[in-house]
């Protein structure tokens, strides 16, 4: 399995977006999530050959890997194991 990649959930790049932090077009979604959490942002640029080709949002990346954001802002699993 190739894993979840940011190019699968790409949104259009907007000219007013910062180009840093950013991830590569073929980066894994978990890398994008980690980058956004480290930098405290909810959306980052996606680059291909150092050129902006789109953006990825934290909520989209979390959803893609089976997580969701709680109302307080912390990520949580969408499917919870019953005890």
C-alpha positions, 0 to 999 in steps of 0.5 A: 500500500502506498499510503495516504498522500497530500496530492490526493486531497490537494486544494487550489493554491491561493496567491496570498498563502505563505510558502513556508511551511510547506510539504512536497506534492508526494509527501505522506499526509502524516508528514503534512499533519506533523508539519502543521501541528509543529508550526501551529497552522491549519493549512500549508502550501504543497510544492512540486519542484519548488513551485506551489501547486496547491494547499492541504488543510489540517482537517482534510489530512486528519480525515484522510488518515481516519482522524478528526478534530475535537471541538477544543482543537485536539485531534481524535480518532473517528472510530473508537474501540469499545471497551 
